[in-house]
Amino acid sequence: MQFSGKNVLITGASKSIGADIARVLAGYGLKVWINYRSKPELAENLKKEIEDKGGKAAIIAFDATNEEAFIEAIKVIVESDGELSYLVNNAGITNDKLALRMKTEEFMGVIDANLKSCFVGCREALKIMSKQRMGSVVNIASIIGERGNAGQTNYAASKGGMIAMSKSFAYEGAPRNVRFNCITPGFVQTDMTNELKEDVKESYMKNIPLGRFADGVEIANAVAFLLSDSASYITGEVLKVNGGLYM
Ligand code: NAP
């Protein structure tokens, strides 16, 4: 795959899916900006791992829900590298509870963390990328944003919102050669899914045609494709990476 840009910011990249995205994109020669919020040692280890393999990496700490911090981070990257070629909005949280017991603050907390942070990232990227007349953004939504799930009204709303919002950004970015797409992973083996009870995991697994959870690298490969020049005519798209769970 070819990349005409040179760098990428990945939010929530110190571990799990975000870290795999960083590894894969560094393997394609991009300088990866590893964003973390709370665990500097994980970000440092990942940076070292990438550099040991001959890749380029830098660390940028900020909480993606903090608008000013997100804006400042993008400014720092552009000052350092002269451009922001790609952005992956990956940082995300869950706070599951049946809707009848969910407080409005618990609903809004997940909307803020997942949807609002993604909006700020897309908007700031669009400003820079419009001037560059090139750029590509991939937002990590979820199968839950496509089909809903009991106990996840907040998460489903945030991820469904990311899908609709990305399509709207795609319209606004297209005249300036800036593309916006979403990946909707099914179940991926990470800390987020490790929180599920074993019997729940097994019942999910039974319904997945490919019979297993995804590895983070399988999500990262799809991200790389959508960011790359190989996807130069793809915008406003939602790429399901779910083992056939929702077709
Ligand atoms: P994870 O293991 O919980 O890791 C999430 C990462 O995001 C962590 O590095 C975390 O950093 C970071 N993060 C969370 N909130 C942040 C914030 N406000 N600012 C900066 N970083 C923040 O999650 P994951 O499973 O890799 O999920 C990654 C993305 O894929 C999420 O958007 C998730 O919704 C989506 N997804 C996951 C699955 C799945 O099965 N795992 C399925 C569909 C979609 P800290 O540790 O410092 O908080």
Residues whose N, C-alpha, C, O or C-beta is under 5 A from the ligand:
A	BS01	NAP	G12 A13 S14 K15 S16 I17 G18 Y36 R37 S38 K39 F62 D63 A64 T65 N90 A91 G92 I140 A141 S142 I143 P185 G186 F187 V188 T190 D191 M192 T193
